[in-house]
Amino acid sequence: MSAEKTEKIVREVEVEPQLLEQIKKDVVRSSYVTPQSLALKYNVRVSVARKLLRDFEKEGLVVYVDGNSRIRIYMGAKAKVHKEG
């Protein structure tokens, strides 16, 4: 067994207004975004990121693409979609 201690990462529970505006700007043009990717990028809890994405969907900033009970995948409303063919 290793005697090393792992550091616990403490993520934010509340989102500051200026951070919220930055998140909105980035998310609206994102080709994909998940609660987990949002949480990692902006250092917020996954539960907070999940709620933000649900709110953004209601506001029309993101569109639900696919997912299941564990993960939801969204796309920014102004994201460029690559057409195949």
C-alpha positions in Angstrom: 0.0 0.0 0.0 1.1 3.5 -0.7 1.5 6.0 2.0 0.7 8.9 -0.4 -2.4 11.0 0.4 -4.6 12.1 -2.5 -5.7 15.7 -2.5 -9.4 16.2 -2.4 -10.7 18.7 -5.0 -13.3 21.1 -3.6 -15.5 22.5 -6.4 -17.7 25.6 -6.2 -21.3 25.2 -5.2 -22.5 28.6 -6.4 -21.6 30.3 -9.7 -20.5 34.0 -9.6 -22.4 36.2 -12.1 -19.3 37.0 -14.2 -18.5 33.3 -14.4 -22.1 32.6 -15.4 -21.8 35.1 -18.3 -18.5 33.5 -19.4 -20.1 30.0 -19.3 -23.0 31.2 -21.4 -20.7 32.7 -24.0 -18.7 29.5 -24.3 -21.6 27.0 -24.2 -23.7 28.6 -26.9 -21.0 28.0 -29.5 -19.8 24.6 -28.2 -20.1 21.6 -30.6 -20.9 19.4 -27.5 -21.1 19.9 -23.8 -21.8 17.5 -20.9 -22.3 18.2 -17.2 -18.9 16.6 -16.5 -17.0 18.6 -19.1 -18.6 21.8 -17.8 -17.7 20.9 -14.2 -14.1 20.2 -15.0 -13.6 23.3 -17.1 -15.2 25.8 -14.7 -14.4 24.1 -11.4 -18.1 23.7 -10.3 -19.8 20.6 -9.0 -21.4 18.2 -11.5 -24.8 18.8 -9.9 -24.5 22.5 -10.4 -23.4 22.0 -14.1 -26.4 19.7 -14.6 -28.7 22.4 -13.3 -27.1 25.1 -15.4 -27.4 23.0 -18.6 -31.1 22.4 -17.9 -31.6 26.1 -17.4 -29.7 26.9 -20.6 -31.9 24.4 -22.5 -35.0 26.3 -21.3 -33.4 29.6 -22.4 -32.5 28.2 -25.8 -28.8 28.4 -25.4 -28.2 24.7 -25.8 -30.0 21.8 -27.5 -30.3 18.3 -26.0 -28.7 15.9 -28.4 -28.5 12.5 -26.7 -28.0 10.7 -23.4 -29.4 8.4 -20.9 -30.0 8.4 -17.1 -26.3 8.8 -16.4 -25.2 11.4 -18.9 -26.8 14.0 -21.1 -25.1 15.5 -24.2 -26.0 19.0 -25.3 -24.9 21.1 -28.3 -24.7 24.9 -28.3 -27.5 26.6 -30.1 -25.1 28.5 -32.4 -22.6 25.6 -32.9 -21.5 24.8 -36.4 -22.8 21.4 -37.4 -20.5 19.4 -39.8 -22.5 17.7 -42.5 -21.2 14.3 -43.7 -21.5 13.2 -47.3 
